[in-house]
C-alpha cells in the first residue's frame, strides 16, 4: 500500500514495524479463481439476493480486520480509523436511508491465524453485512475463500494481489491496484526513460514479487531494455546487500525492485553507501512512503523512483484533502490526518456510495449490484486518479498511476498520470427512490458541518 502516514509517532514506530512486516506481509500463494457456487446460488439467482444479514431498520453492520495492538498497529490502524471517521460523518447526517453504519474492527495483530479467528467471529457471531477494506496479503489470504463461500461481500481489499479481482468474483472487490498492473506501468516507464539499458531485478520470492515481475516484463515488451540478472530474497531476510552486490557484478545499469520497505531500504543503503553505486533504482509502489525514506535515510533515498495511485495527506491545497481533514478533525482519533487515514476515508466513501445506490431495500444482492455498476464516481480524495468505473467483470477501482521521485526527503509527483482503467465506457445507473435525500458523497459534495 502506498498511503503511509507522515506523523512523527508513526515514524518512531517504523523500525519496530519493519521487523513485524517481515514475518507476515505479502505471503501466501493460493491459486486464484472463484469457488464453485460463489457466483450464484444453486437455483441460479445472484449471490446475496434477499440476504439482509447485518441490516435492521436502524443499522448497517460492517466489519473489517486490522492490527489494533502490537507493532503493526502504529502504521496500519489509521486506515480503519479513517473508515470509521467517514462513517461517523455520514451517521451524523442521519446515516443511509435512516440506518447508522456500525464498523466493527477485528484486531488480528497482522497475523493470519488471528485474522481467521476475528473474521469468523464477525461473520458468524456479529453477523456483519460485509467485510470492508480487510488488510494484508498474508492476512486476507487466510479468509478470502471463507468469505467467498459464505457469500459475504468482501469489499475493497487493502492489498495488491491480482487474484482478488482477476478473475472477478461477484462478492469480492479490490481496493489497491494489483501488482501486475503497477508492474506494467513501471515497466513502461523504465522502457521509456532507460531504453537500451541493462536491467537487474530484485524480487521478493512470493506472490508480490512474481506478480510484479510479470507486470514489469509486460511493460518492457518491444523495448531495448534487457533484463540481464534477477535476484530474489525471502521475506524474513532483511539484509539484501549480497543480492545487490551480485547485481552490480553482473553489469546492471538500472535496478527494479519489487518488495516491501525494509528490503527496499537495504537495497538502497547497500548500493549508495556500501558499494558506492549510483545506478537508478525504481521501487514498487508499496515503498512510496515515509517509512521507506526513514529506513533508507534521506541522503541515500534521494532520486529513488516509484509511483502513487492517489493523493496524499500532505497536499492540503486540494479541496478533497481539505474535506477529509475537516472530517478527521471532528471524527478521527487525534493528531493530523495521515496518508493511511486518508486512504481509509476514501474506501469508506466508496462504500457509502454503494450503499446509497443500493436503495432503501438493502440486501447483499442489491449492494453488490450497485458495486458492480459504478460509473464515473469520484471520491473526494481521488480527483485526478479517477473516476471509478466497475462492471460484473471489472471489480477494480484505483487504476491510475503517477511516477514519484524522492526530492529533498519527500516523495514528489512528476510527469503525467497513466490510466489502466478496465471499464472505459459505462452508463450511470438510475439512482433509487430517496437517493437525493441521502448524505452527499463524492468529489462534488461539500463538507457538511454537523452538530
C-alpha positions in Angstrom: 0.0 0.0 0.0 1.1 3.5 -0.6 -0.8 5.8 1.7 1.8 5.8 4.5 1.3 8.0 7.5 3.5 11.1 7.9 3.2 11.7 11.6 6.1 11.6 13.9 4.5 8.9 16.1 4.3 6.7 13.1 7.9 7.2 12.1 9.1 6.5 15.6 7.4 3.1 15.4 8.6 2.4 11.8 11.7 0.3 12.8 9.6 -1.9 15.0 7.1 -2.2 12.3 9.7 -3.3 9.8 10.6 -6.4 11.7 7.0 -7.3 12.2 6.2 -6.8 8.5 9.0 -9.3 7.6 7.1 -12.1 9.2 3.7 -11.7 7.8 3.4 -9.3 4.9 2.8 -10.3 1.3 2.8 -14.1 1.8 0.6 -16.9 0.6 0.3 -18.5 -2.9 -3.2 -19.9 -3.2 -4.4 -20.3 -6.7 -6.8 -17.6 -7.9 -10.3 -18.3 -9.2 -13.8 -18.4 -7.9 -15.0 -21.1 -5.6 -17.7 -23.3 -7.2 -21.1 -21.9 -6.5 -19.8 -18.5 -5.4 -21.2 -16.6 -8.3 -24.8 -17.8 -7.9 -27.0 -19.9 -5.6 -27.9 -23.4 -6.6 -31.1 -22.0 -8.1 -29.1 -19.7 -10.4 -30.0 -16.5 -8.7 -27.2 -13.9 -8.0 -25.5 -14.5 -4.7 -26.9 -12.3 -1.9 -30.3 -11.7 -3.4 -32.7 -11.2 -0.5 -29.9 -11.6 2.1 -30.3 -8.9 4.8 -27.8 -10.2 7.3 -26.4 -7.2 9.3 -29.2 -4.9 8.3 -32.0 -3.6 10.5 -34.3 -0.6 10.2 -31.8 1.5 12.1 -28.3 -0.1 11.5 -26.0 -1.5 8.9 -23.3 -3.6 10.5 -19.9 -3.7 8.7 -16.7 -5.5 9.7 -13.0 -5.3 8.9 -9.7 -6.8 10.1 -6.7 -4.7 11.1 -4.0 -4.8 13.7 -5.1 -2.5 16.6 -2.4 -3.7 19.0 1.3 -4.7 18.8 3.8 -3.2 16.5 2.0 -3.1 13.1 -0.9 -1.1 14.6 1.2 2.1 14.6 1.1 2.1 10.8 -2.0 0.3 9.7 -4.7 1.0 12.3 -5.2 4.6 10.9 -6.8 3.0 7.8 -9.5 1.5 9.9 -9.9 4.7 11.9 -10.2 6.7 8.7 -13.0 4.4 7.6 -14.8 4.8 10.9 -14.4 8.6 10.9 -16.1 8.9 7.5 -18.9 6.5 8.5 -19.4 8.6 11.7 -19.5 11.7 9.5 -22.3 10.1 7.4 -24.1 8.9 10.5 -24.2 12.5 11.9 -26.2 13.4 8.8 -28.7 10.7 9.5 -27.0 7.7 8.0 -28.0 5.9 4.9 -31.8 5.8 4.5 -32.1 6.3 8.2 -29.7 3.5 9.1 -26.5 4.3 11.0 -23.3 2.5 9.9 -21.6 0.5 12.6 -18.0 -0.6 11.9 -16.6 -3.5 13.9 -12.8 -3.7 13.8 -11.4 -7.2 14.5 -7.9 -6.9 15.9 -5.9 -9.6 14.0 -2.4 -8.4 15.1 -1.4 -8.7 11.4 -1.2 -12.5 12.0 -3.1 -14.8 9.6 -4.4 -17.3 12.2 -5.8 -14.4 14.2 -7.4 -13.0 11.0 -9.3 -16.2 10.5 -10.5 -16.1 14.2 -11.7 -12.5 14.2 -13.3 -12.7 10.7 -15.2 -15.8 11.6 -16.5 -14.0 14.7 -17.5 -11.0 12.7 -19.4 -13.2 10.2 -20.8 -15.9 12.5 -21.4 -14.2 15.8 -21.6 -10.5 15.0 -23.5 -11.2 11.7 -21.9 -8.3 9.7 -23.4 -7.3 6.4 -19.9 -7.1 4.7 -16.2 -7.0 5.3 -14.7 -3.7 4.1 -11.0 -2.9 3.5 -9.5 -6.1 5.0 -5.8 -5.5 5.3 -2.8 -7.5 4.2 -1.7 -10.1 1.6 -1.0 -13.0 4.1 -3.7 -12.0 6.5 -6.5 -11.7 3.9 -5.2 -14.8 2.2 -6.4 -16.6 5.3 -10.0 -15.6 4.8 -10.8 -14.8 1.2 -12.1 -18.2 0.3 -14.1 -18.4 3.5 -15.8 -15.1 2.8 -16.5 -16.2 -0.8 -18.0 -19.5 0.3 -20.2 -17.7 2.9 -21.4 -15.2 0.3 -20.2 -12.3 2.4 -19.3 -9.1 0.4 -15.6 -8.7 0.6 -15.1 -5.1 -0.4 -12.1 -3.1 -1.4 -9.3 -5.4 -0.1 -6.4 -3.4 1.1 -3.6 -5.3 -0.7 -2.5 -5.6 -4.3 -2.6 -9.3 -5.2 -4.0 -9.7 -8.7 -6.1 -12.7 -7.6 -8.6 -10.6 -5.6 -10.2 -9.3 -8.8 -8.8 -11.4 -11.6 -11.0 -13.2 -12.4 -13.8 -11.1 -11.0 -15.9 -12.9 -8.3 -19.3 -11.3 -7.5 -18.6 -10.9 -3.8 -15.1 -9.5 -3.9 -13.7 -6.1 -5.0 -10.1 -4.9 -5.0 -9.0 -1.7 -3.2 -5.4 -1.3 -4.1 -4.1 -1.6 -7.7 -2.9 -5.0 -8.5 0.8 -5.7 -8.6 0.7 -6.9 -12.3 -0.9 -3.6 -13.4 1.5 -1.5 -11.4 4.5 -3.6 -12.6 3.3 -3.0 -16.2 3.2 0.8 -15.5 6.7 0.7 -14.1 8.0 -1.4 -16.9 6.6 1.1 -19.5 8.2 3.9 -17.5 11.6 2.1 -17.5 11.3 1.3 -21.2 10.7 5.0 -22.0 13.3 6.5 -19.7 16.0 3.8 -19.7 15.6 2.3 -23.1 18.7 0.4 -24.1 19.9 -0.1 -20.6 20.8 -3.4 -18.8 18.1 -4.0 -16.1 18.5 -6.0 -13.0 15.6 -7.3 -10.9 15.4 -7.8 -7.1 12.2 -9.6 -6.2 10.6 -10.8 -3.0 10.2 -14.6 -3.5 6.4 -14.8 -3.2 3.3 -13.7 -4.9 4.2 -10.0 -4.6 7.4 -10.5 -6.5 6.0 -12.9 -9.0 3.1 -10.6 -9.9 5.5 -7.6 -10.1 7.9 -9.4 -12.4 5.1 -10.5 -14.7 3.9 -6.9 -15.0 7.4 -5.5 -15.4 8.1 -7.9 -18.3 4.8 -7.0 -19.9 5.6 -3.3 -19.7 9.1 -3.8 -21.2 7.8 -5.6 -24.3 9.0 -4.1 -27.5 11.8 -2.0 -25.8 15.5 -2.4 -26.0 15.8 -2.9 -22.2 17.4 -6.2 -21.4 17.0 -8.0 -18.1 20.4 -9.4 -17.5 20.1 -10.5 -13.9 17.4 -11.5 -11.4 17.9 -11.8 -7.7 15.3 -12.9 -5.1 15.1 -12.8 -1.3 12.9 -14.4 1.3 10.5 -12.1 3.2 12.2 -13.0 6.5 15.6 -11.8 5.1 16.1 -8.1 6.0 19.6 -7.6 4.5 19.9 -7.8 0.7 23.4 -6.5 0.4 24.6 -9.8 -1.1 21.9 -9.7 -3.8 22.8 -6.0 -4.5 26.5 -6.9 -4.9 25.6 -9.6 -7.4 23.5 -7.3 -9.5 26.4 -4.8 -9.6 28.9 -7.5 -10.6 26.6 -8.6 -13.4 26.9 -5.2 -15.0 23.4 -4.0 -14.2 22.8 -0.3 -15.2 19.2 0.1 -13.8 17.6 -1.7 -10.9 13.9 -2.5 -10.5 12.8 -3.7 -7.0 9.5 -5.5 -6.1 9.1 -6.0 -2.4 8.5 -4.1 0.9 10.2 -1.1 2.6 12.8 -2.9 4.9 14.4 -4.7 2.0 14.0 -1.7 -0.4 15.8 0.4 2.1 18.5 -2.3 2.5 19.0 -2.3 -1.3 19.4 1.5 -1.5 21.7 1.7 1.5 23.8 -1.1 0.1 24.0 0.4 -3.3 24.7 4.0 -2.3 26.7 3.6 1.0 28.4 0.2 0.8 29.0 -0.2 -2.9 29.2 3.5 -3.9 26.9 2.6 -6.8 24.7 5.3 -8.3 22.6 3.1 -10.7 19.0 4.4 -11.0 16.6 2.4 -8.7 12.9 2.1 -9.2 10.9 0.6 -6.3 7.4 -0.8 -6.2 4.6 1.5 -5.0 4.4 0.0 -1.6 7.7 1.8 -0.9 6.4 5.3 -1.9 6.2 6.1 1.8 7.9 8.0 4.6 8.8 4.7 6.2 11.0 3.8 3.2 12.7 7.2 3.4 13.2 6.8 7.2 14.8 3.4 6.8 16.9 4.2 3.8 17.9 7.7 5.0 17.1 10.9 3.2 20.5 11.2 1.5 20.5 7.6 0.2 16.9 7.8 -0.8 17.4 11.0 -2.9 16.4 10.3 -6.5 14.7 6.9 -6.0 11.7 6.5 -8.2 8.3 4.9 -7.5 4.6 5.8 -8.0 1.4 6.6 -6.2 -2.2 5.8 -7.1 -3.9 8.6 -5.1 -3.5 12.0 -3.4 -1.5 12.3 -0.2 -2.3 14.0 3.1 0.5 16.5 2.6 -1.5 18.1 -0.3 -3.6 20.4 1.8 -4.3 22.7 -1.1 -6.7 20.2 -2.6 -10.4 20.5 -1.8 -10.8 16.8 -1.3 -7.9 16.7 1.2 -9.4 19.7 3.0 -12.7 17.9 3.3 -11.1 14.8 4.7 -9.1 16.9 7.1 -12.3 18.5 8.4 -13.9 15.1 8.9 -10.8 13.7 10.5 -10.5 16.7 12.9 -14.1 16.1 14.1 -14.4 12.3 14.0 -10.9 11.0 13.9 -8.7 9.7 16.7 -6.5 12.7 17.2 -3.4 14.1 15.5 -3.3 15.4 11.9 -4.7 13.4 9.0 -2.3 10.7 7.8 -2.0 9.2 4.4 -3.3 5.9 5.8 -6.3 7.5 7.3 -6.9 9.4 4.1 -6.9 6.1 2.2 -9.4 4.6 4.7 -11.7 7.5 4.3 -11.7 7.1 0.5 -12.6 3.4 0.9 -15.5 4.3 3.3 -16.7 7.0 0.9 -16.9 4.5 -2.0 -18.7 2.1 0.3 -21.3 4.7 1.3 -21.9 5.4 -2.4 -22.6 1.7 -3.0 -25.0 1.6 0.0 -26.9 4.6 -1.2 -27.1 3.3 -4.8 -28.4 0.0 -3.4 -31.5 1.8 -2.2 -33.8 1.6 0.8 -34.5 -2.1 0.4 -30.9 -3.0 1.2 -29.7 -6.6 0.7 -26.3 -8.1 -0.1 -27.6 -8.6 -3.6 -28.6 -5.0 -4.2 -25.4 -3.8 -2.6 -23.3 -6.0 -4.9 -25.4 -4.9 -7.9 -24.6 -1.3 -7.0 -20.9 -2.0 -6.6 -20.8 -3.7 -10.0 -22.4 -0.7 -11.8 -20.3 2.2 -10.6 -19.9 4.7 -13.4 -17.8 7.9 -13.2 -17.8 8.1 -9.4 -15.1 10.3 -8.0 -14.3 10.1 -4.3 -13.3 13.4 -2.6 -9.6 12.5 -2.4 -9.5 10.9 -5.8 -9.6 13.8 -8.1 -7.2 13.1 -11.0 -7.0 9.5 -10.0 -10.5 8.5 -11.1 -13.3 8.3 -11.9 -14.1 4.8 -10.6 -15.9 2.5 -13.1 -16.9 -1.1 -12.4 -18.8 -3.8 -14.1 -19.6 -7.5 -13.4 -16.2 -8.3 -15.0 -14.3 -5.4 -13.5 -14.0 -5.2 -9.7 -11.1 -2.8 -9.5 -11.4 0.9 -8.5 -7.9 2.5 -8.4 -6.4 2.1 -11.9 -4.5 5.4 -12.4 -0.8 5.9 -11.5 1.7 8.7 -11.4 5.5 8.5 -11.0 7.0 10.0 -7.8 10.7 10.8 -7.1 12.4 11.5 -3.8 13.5 15.1 -3.7 14.7 16.8 -0.5 13.5 13.9 1.7 9.9 13.8 0.3 8.1 12.0 -2.5 7.2 14.4 -5.3 4.9 13.5 -8.2 6.4 14.0 -11.6 5.1 13.5 -15.1 1.6 12.7 -16.3 -0.9 10.2 -14.8 -1.4 7.0 -16.7 -4.7 5.1 -16.7 -5.2 1.3 -16.8 -8.9 1.7 -16.5 -10.6 -1.6 -17.4 -14.1 -0.2 -17.9 -13.7 2.7 -20.4 -17.4 3.2 -21.2 -20.3 3.0 -18.8 -23.8 4.3 -18.3 -24.6 5.7 -14.9 -27.3 3.8 -13.1 -30.6 5.5 -12.2 -30.5 6.5 -8.5 -33.1 4.7 -6.4 -36.0 6.5 -4.8 -34.9 8.7 -1.9 -31.3 8.9 -3.1 -31.5 12.6 -3.4 -32.1 13.0 0.3 -29.1 10.9 1.4 -25.8 12.4 2.7 -23.9 13.7 -0.3 -20.6 11.9 -1.1 -18.1 12.3 -3.8 -15.7 14.9 -5.1 -18.6 17.4 -5.8 -20.1 17.1 -2.4 -19.1 19.9 0.0 -18.2 19.3 3.6 -21.3 19.4 5.8 -21.0 20.8 9.3 -22.8 18.6 11.7 -23.7 19.1 15.4 
